[in-house]
Amino acid sequence: MFVIGELINGMYSNIALALKDHNKKIVQTCALEQIASGADALDICCGPASQNPLIDMPWLVETVQEVTDKPLCLDSSNPKVIQEGLKAAKNKTIINSTTADAEKLEILIPLAKKYKSKLIGITISAQGIPQNKDQRLELAATILTQAGEQGFPIKDLYLDPIVMPINVAQNQIQDILAALLEFKLISQPSPKTIIGLSNISQGSKVRSLINRAFLTMAVASGLDSAILDPKDKELMDALITAELVLNKNIYCDSYLEAYRKK
Ligand code: THG
């Protein structure tokens, strides 16, 4: 599982504060803690609090790059913000994200090719977030077709079925798990799959346990990558154990210690 740490996000009050006076230390500590906890890459998102994401995104990228060479997942719905992040990036990058809309695909696929970046395609369109598995598959197919036509390597494409909070869309969670399995079948070679895990528990009271239960199910549905809180130790232990149960890692009594440090 390719783990992308979610904590450098202006949605969190410490990062919002760091963005206000460009406090490097807060961001760099957050980066290093996530990596020490097992993150393979870091999501970078200015969030709604940022007054000037065109400045803040490259500042975050440069600040994080001073302390790590892990890949950076540039998270914005504005392609211009993503482009500023790409320009500043020396580390490998993942564009997060394009929707299935033509105007986004026409900008972001060429950008991903130009910067040799991976690309996340979320199954959202101008019509909004899909309500069931078939709508998710249709949007995934649109993204895959466009990527294929533009010569983007499908192995570098991550499809995201968009996880909905369980307290508002409980009936969709099984569809999301089924979509993860079926995305893999749409094309050969298969695209990769990704989710924003913590979405599922937004607004719920028992957050960590819901995240943990859902992650193990998503792993069983072939999930390749997740944006999550790597500092949640029980979550990371559940992830390692799920991969063990699925025979992706070899068992030994000390498997948690053995695989924690990969
Ligand atoms: N798919 C893709 N990218 C994404 C998401 C996705 N990026 C953003 C998001 N979803 C994943 N990242 C987070 C980060 C934080 C939270 C949820 C998802 C979160 N934050 C607390 C909250 O809102 O309650 C903030 C709490 C606090 O302020 O401390 O839950 O799905 N491709």
Residues whose N, C-alpha, C, O or C-beta is under 5 A from the ligand:
A	BS01	THG	E6 N9 M11 Y12 S13 N96 S97 I120 D160 V163 I195 G196 S198 N199 Q202 I227
